[in-house]
Amino acid sequence: MYLNNNFSPIFGSKNLNYYQVILKETHSVVIEVTDRSNKDIAFSKFLIRKVLTPQEWGIGLSAPRYLTQYQNQPKSFTYLDYIFAWEGGLLYENSLKRHSWFLKFQFEDQRGPLPSWFKSWFFR
């Protein structure tokens, strides 16, 4: 769960925005946030487009990739950050504690089977 300023003691200095940026820039998800101004219960859509496998990462798993579109975030991330992003990118709670996620699989470019770490995360 994130506290003020989207900071989580679980993920250290990497915040909600950082993890969501990773998922967006890798074209893994589309996140659609609802207008919260007139609603007590807010929700967001989390459309899963693809999950990168270690083979698709292509470089060493600890070798960094660089964020290009988002200048306010840390500049690089590894495959481990990508894995953590699937949990860290969803740990949002609004001030009323009334937020939910609508998750939908909408694969467009999934190559091969889903990685076992993703299945473990999703089905726990």
DRENKOL-513037 format. One line per 3 residues: for each residue x, y, z of N, C-alpha, C. Coordinates in nm, 3 decimals, padded with zeros to 5 digits. Example, Ala and Ser with C-alpha at 12.3 -4.5 7.8 and 13.67 -1.06 7.14 Angstrom:
// DRENKOL-513037
01.319,-00.569,00.780,01.230,-00.450,00.780,01.320,-00.330,00.780 | 01.285,-00.225,00.708,01.367,-00.106,00.714,01.290,00.003,00.787 $
END
This chain:
// DRENKOL-513037
00.084,-00.117,00.000,00.000,00.000,00.000,00.089,00.124,00.000 | 00.051,00.223,-00.076,00.129,00.346,-00.082,00.078,00.445,00.020 | 00.169,00.519,00.077,00.137,00.622,00.173,00.135,00.755,00.099 $
00.149,00.866,00.172,00.153,00.998,00.108,00.262,01.002,00.001 | 00.239,01.076,-00.103,00.332,01.094,-00.215,00.362,00.963,-00.287 | 00.271,00.869,-00.281,00.286,00.741,-00.352,00.411,00.665,-00.311 $
00.452,00.677,-00.188,00.570,00.608,-00.136,00.526,00.482,-00.062 | 00.596,00.373,-00.084,00.566,00.248,-00.015,00.690,00.198,00.056 | 00.678,00.165,00.185,00.794,00.108,00.254,00.835,-00.027,00.198 $
00.746,-00.094,00.128,00.777,-00.225,00.070,00.875,-00.210,-00.046 | 00.858,-00.106,-00.128,00.936,-00.092,-00.250,01.045,00.014,-00.240 | 01.073,00.066,-00.122,01.181,00.163,-00.107,01.150,00.293,-00.178 $
01.250,00.348,-00.245,01.235,00.479,-00.308,01.159,00.474,-00.440 | 01.130,00.357,-00.490,01.057,00.344,-00.617,00.908,00.350,-00.587 | 00.840,00.446,-00.650,00.701,00.470,-00.614,00.604,00.416,-00.720 $
00.477,00.439,-00.692,00.369,00.394,-00.780,00.389,00.442,-00.923 | 00.422,00.569,-00.939,00.439,00.624,-01.073,00.553,00.555,-01.149 | 00.663,00.528,-01.080,00.777,00.460,-01.142,00.735,00.325,-01.199 $
00.665,00.246,-01.119,00.624,00.113,-01.165,00.519,00.120,-01.275 | 00.428,00.215,-01.267,00.330,00.228,-01.374,00.396,00.272,-01.505 | 00.496,00.358,-01.495,00.569,00.403,-01.614,00.639,00.285,-01.681 $
00.698,00.196,-01.602,00.764,00.078,-01.658,00.664,-00.005,-01.739 | 00.548,-00.030,-01.681,00.448,-00.112,-01.749,00.394,-00.044,-01.875 | 00.379,00.088,-01.869,00.330,00.161,-01.986,00.436,00.165,-02.096 $
00.559,00.196,-02.060,00.662,00.212,-02.162,00.700,00.080,-02.229 | 00.683,-00.031,-02.160,00.708,-00.162,-02.223,00.585,-00.210,-02.300 | 00.482,-00.128,-02.305,00.357,-00.161,-02.375,00.292,-00.287,-02.318 $
00.313,-00.309,-02.189,00.256,-00.425,-02.122,00.113,-00.400,-02.078 | 00.081,-00.278,-02.040,-00.053,-00.246,-01.993,-00.097,-00.109,-02.045 | -00.227,-00.089,-02.040,-00.288,00.043,-02.056,-00.364,00.068,-01.928 $
-00.340,00.182,-01.866,-00.408,00.217,-01.741,-00.502,00.333,-01.771 | -00.629,00.314,-01.741,-00.730,00.418,-01.760,-00.786,00.452,-01.623 | -00.767,00.576,-01.581,-00.812,00.622,-01.450,-00.948,00.690,-01.467 $
-01.042,00.659,-01.379,-01.175,00.721,-01.387,-01.172,00.860,-01.325 | -01.270,00.939,-01.363,-01.286,01.072,-01.304,-01.336,01.053,-01.162 | -01.260,01.099,-01.066,-01.294,01.076,-00.926,-01.365,01.197,-00.862 $
-01.388,01.302,-00.937,-01.439,01.424,-00.876,-01.580,01.409,-00.820 | -01.663,01.328,-00.880,-01.802,01.317,-00.834,-01.839,01.177,-00.787 | -01.743,01.096,-00.755,-01.773,00.958,-00.717,-01.714,00.926,-00.581 $
-01.791,00.856,-00.500,-01.737,00.806,-00.374,-01.650,00.684,-00.397 | -01.692,00.600,-00.488,-01.616,00.479,-00.518,-01.550,00.497,-00.654 | -01.420,00.495,-00.655,-01.345,00.514,-00.779,-01.286,00.381,-00.825 $
-01.267,00.370,-00.954,-01.200,00.251,-01.006,-01.113,00.293,-01.123 | -01.019,00.208,-01.154,-00.932,00.228,-01.270,-00.927,00.098,-01.348 | -00.904,00.112,-01.478,-00.892,-00.006,-01.564,-00.745,-00.037,-01.585 $
-00.712,-00.164,-01.579,-00.576,-00.213,-01.596,-00.583,-00.318,-01.706 | -00.557,-00.276,-01.829,-00.569,-00.364,-01.945,-00.434,-00.427,-01.975 | -00.425,-00.557,-01.959,-00.299,-00.629,-01.976,-00.283,-00.665,-02.123 $
-00.182,-00.607,-02.188,-00.158,-00.629,-02.330,-00.056,-00.739,-02.356 | 00.049,-00.743,-02.273,00.150,-00.848,-02.288,00.234,-00.853,-02.161 | 00.299,-00.966,-02.142,00.391,-00.985,-02.029,00.524,-01.028,-02.089 $
00.627,-00.948,-02.065,00.758,-00.980,-02.121,00.818,-01.103,-02.053 | 00.870,-01.193,-02.132,00.939,-01.310,-02.080,01.088,-01.278,-02.070 | 01.164,-01.355,-01.994,01.309,-01.333,-01.989,01.372,-01.338,-02.129 $
01.322,-01.423,-02.216,01.375,-01.432,-02.351,01.348,-01.304,-02.430 | 01.231,-01.246,-02.412,01.199,-01.121,-02.481,01.279,-01.003,-02.427 | 01.320,-01.011,-02.301,01.401,-00.904,-02.243,01.527,-00.888,-02.328 $
01.581,-01.001,-02.372,01.686,-01.000,-02.472,01.827,-00.974,-02.422 | 01.843,-00.894,-02.322,01.974,-00.865,-02.266,01.982,-00.936,-02.132 | 02.095,-00.930,-02.064,02.102,-00.991,-01.932,01.992,-00.937,-01.842 $
01.936,-01.023,-01.760,01.821,-00.983,-01.677,01.854,-00.870,-01.581 | 01.981,-00.855,-01.545,02.018,-00.745,-01.456,02.065,-00.622,-01.533 | 02.073,-00.634,-01.665,02.112,-00.519,-01.747,01.995,-00.421,-01.755 $
02.022,-00.293,-01.742,01.911,-00.196,-01.739,01.859,-00.161,-01.878 | 01.732,-00.128,-01.881,01.669,-00.059,-01.993,01.644,00.083,-01.944 | 01.624,00.173,-02.037,01.610,00.313,-01.998,01.473,00.367,-02.035 $
01.416,00.442,-01.944,01.288,00.508,-01.968,01.314,00.628,-02.057 | 01.236,00.642,-02.162,01.259,00.751,-02.256,01.150,00.858,-02.252 | 01.029,00.820,-02.219,00.918,00.913,-02.230,00.885,00.986,-02.100 $
00.940,00.942,-01.989,00.899,00.995,-01.860,01.021,01.052,-01.787 | 01.034,01.182,-01.791,01.154,01.247,-01.741,01.159,01.259,-01.589 | 01.047,01.250,-01.520,01.045,01.270,-01.374,01.071,01.144,-01.295 $
01.099,01.034,-01.361,01.120,00.906,-01.292,01.267,00.868,-01.299 | 01.309,00.772,-01.215,01.445,00.719,-01.232,01.461,00.672,-01.377 | 01.579,00.687,-01.429,01.599,00.669,-01.573,01.607,00.524,-01.620 $
01.637,00.430,-01.533,01.656,00.292,-01.579,01.578,00.193,-01.494 | 01.563,00.072,-01.549,01.497,-00.036,-01.477,01.549,-00.168,-01.529 | 01.545,-00.270,-01.445,01.590,-00.404,-01.482,01.468,-00.495,-01.496 $
01.494,-00.619,-01.533,01.384,-00.715,-01.543,01.320,-00.739,-01.406 | 01.400,-00.735,-01.301,01.345,-00.750,-01.166,01.251,-00.634,-01.133 | 01.287,-00.512,-01.172,01.196,-00.398,-01.155,01.068,-00.421,-01.234 $
01.080,-00.477,-01.353,00.963,-00.506,-01.435,00.870,-00.604,-01.364 | 00.928,-00.708,-01.304,00.847,-00.805,-01.229,00.779,-00.736,-01.111 | 00.854,-00.656,-01.035,00.796,-00.584,-00.920,00.688,-00.485,-00.964 $
00.698,-00.434,-01.087,00.602,-00.336,-01.135,00.461,-00.391,-01.143 | 00.447,-00.521,-01.162,00.313,-00.579,-01.171,00.239,-00.570,-01.039 | 00.311,-00.572,-00.928,00.246,-00.551,-00.799,00.251,-00.404,-00.760 $
00.369,-00.344,-00.774,00.387,-00.205,-00.733,00.303,-00.107,-00.811 | 00.268,-00.141,-00.934,00.186,-00.052,-01.015,00.038,-00.056,-00.982 | -00.002,-00.149,-00.897,-00.143,-00.163,-00.860,-00.172,-00.123,-00.715 $
-00.071,-00.097,-00.637,-00.092,-00.071,-00.494,-00.132,00.074,-00.470 | -00.250,00.108,-00.515,-00.302,00.243,-00.498,-00.428,00.237,-00.412 | -00.441,00.334,-00.324,-00.562,00.348,-00.243,-00.591,00.497,-00.231 $
-00.712,00.539,-00.264,-00.743,00.681,-00.253,-00.770,00.718,-00.107 | -00.788,00.847,-00.082,-00.803,00.895,00.056,-00.928,00.840,00.124 | -01.030,00.804,00.047,-01.152,00.748,00.105,-01.142,00.597,00.124 $
-01.032,00.539,00.081,-01.011,00.394,00.085,-01.121,00.321,00.008 | -01.155,00.379,-00.105,-01.259,00.323,-00.192,-01.212,00.326,-00.337 | -01.115,00.248,-00.365,-01.066,00.238,-00.502,-01.055,00.091,-00.538 $
-01.094,00.057,-00.658,-01.078,-00.081,-00.704,-01.024,-00.080,-00.846 | -00.969,-00.194,-00.885,-00.913,-00.211,-01.017,-01.000,-00.307,-01.098 | -01.021,-00.273,-01.222,-01.083,-00.363,-01.319,-00.969,-00.415,-01.406 $
-00.936,-00.544,-01.393,-00.829,-00.605,-01.471,-00.888,-00.682,-01.588 | -00.827,-00.664,-01.704,-00.875,-00.734,-01.823,-00.754,-00.775,-01.907 | -00.754,-00.901,-01.947,-00.652,-00.949,-02.039,-00.695,-00.911,-02.180 $
-00.611,-00.837,-02.247,-00.640,-00.792,-02.383,-00.511,-00.805,-02.465 | -00.464,-00.929,-02.476,-00.334,-00.955,-02.539,-00.334,-00.909,-02.684 | -00.230,-00.834,-02.719,-00.212,-00.790,-02.856,-00.082,-00.840,-02.915 $
00.017,-00.861,-02.830,00.149,-00.897,-02.881,00.219,-00.997,-02.788 | 00.142,-01.087,-02.729,00.202,-01.185,-02.637,00.270,-01.294,-02.718 | 00.397,-01.313,-02.692,00.474,-01.415,-02.763,00.505,-01.528,-02.667 $
00.446,-01.641,-02.690,00.472,-01.757,-02.606,00.390,-01.756,-02.479 | 00.413,-01.857,-02.395,00.336,-01.870,-02.271,00.376,-01.763,-02.169 | 00.285,-01.740,-02.076,00.314,-01.643,-01.969,00.425,-01.697,-01.879 $
00.514,-01.610,-01.831,00.619,-01.655,-01.739,00.559,-01.709,-01.609 | 00.627,-01.804,-01.548,00.575,-01.865,-01.425,00.563,-01.764,-01.312 | 00.652,-01.664,-01.305,00.642,-01.563,-01.199,00.511,-01.485,-01.212 $
00.466,-01.461,-01.336,00.342,-01.387,-01.356,00.223,-01.470,-01.310 | 00.222,-01.597,-01.344,00.113,-01.685,-01.299,00.109,-01.693,-01.147 | 00.225,-01.705,-01.084,00.231,-01.710,-00.937,00.176,-01.581,-00.877 $
00.213,-01.468,-00.934,00.164,-01.339,-00.883,00.013,-01.327,-00.904 | -00.035,-01.359,-01.023,-00.175,-01.337,-01.055,-00.268,-01.428,-00.977 | -00.228,-01.552,-00.954,-00.318,-01.649,-00.891,-00.302,-01.661,-00.741 $
-00.221,-01.578,-00.679,-00.209,-01.588,-00.533,-00.317,-01.514,-00.462 $
END
